[in-house]
Amino acid sequence: MPLIASAKKQLRQNHKRKARNDHFRALYREARVAFEAAIKNKDVEAAKTIMVNQKDKDGKTTKAGLQSIIDKLVKKNIIHKNNGSRRKAKFVRMLKSIS
């Protein structure tokens, strides 16, 4: 445990940041697993809806798509922008392979 006040504050900040990052990583993991399951079952429509934002009848986004989640990870510096681009390209290739 830290003894100095600034080190204690840094520890609190690290816990907050880790919790926030873990939340967004969990969202990504959930969307990725669902997308890969749809690809494995060769369900093109399900994979497409998971890939893009899902909207209700009013046009409001109800659930973020896989690409949107990756963009959020990049924006929040959880992953590098090239890593995000590479992941999105990989998922698009997977989607095209079953279309």
N, C-alpha and C positions, 0 to 999 in steps of 0.2 A: 504494500500500500504506500502511496506517495505521502510524504511528510510536508512538503512545501505547498502553500496555498495554490500557486499557479499550476502545480502538477496535479493537485486534486481537481481543479477546474478542468484541466486537459483530460483527465480520466472521465469526468462527467460528460464532456463534449464527445469523447470517443464512444461512449455507450449510446448516446443519442444518435450519432451518425451511423453506428453499426446497426442499430435497430431500424433506422430509416432505409439504409442500403439493403438490409435483409428483407424488408417488406417488398421493395421493388424487385429484388432477385426472385422472391417467391412468386410474384405475379408473372414474371418472365417464365419461370420454371413451369408453372401451371399451364400457361398458354402453349409453351413448347411441347409439353407432354401430350396435350390434347391434339395439337397439330400433327405431331408424329404418329399418334394413334390413328388419326383420320387418314394420313398418308399410307400407313400400313394396311388399313382396310380398303384402300383405294376409293375413298369417299371424297370426290372432288368438291362437291358443294359444301360439305362440312369444313374441309380444309380451307376453302376460299373465305367462308364466314369467319373462321378463326384468324385468318391472315389479316383481314382488314377490320376497321371499326364496325361494330354492330350498332345499328341505329333503330330507333322505334319509329312509329308511324308519323310522329311530329318532326322527325329529322334530327332529334337529339341523340347524342352518342350514349348508348346504354352500357356497352362494355368495350374496352379498348382492345384493339386487335394486336396481333403479335408484332407487326411492324411498328405500331405506335408505341408499344412497350419498349421495344429496342431503342427507338428514338428518345424516349424518356431516360433510359439508362445512360445514353450518350450525353444528353443534355445535363444530367446530374453528375457527370464525371464518374459514374460507377464502372463503365467500360469505355475504352478508347473509341474514337469515331471510326477508325479503320476496322476495328473489331466488330462494331455494330454494322457497318456496311457489308462486311464479309458474312456475318450471320444472316442478314436480310437476303443477300444474294443466294446463300445456300438454301434458304427456305423457298425462295422463288424457283430455284432449280428443281427442288423436290416436288413442288407443285406442278411444274411443267412436265416432269417425268411421268406423272400419272394422267395428265390431261390428254 
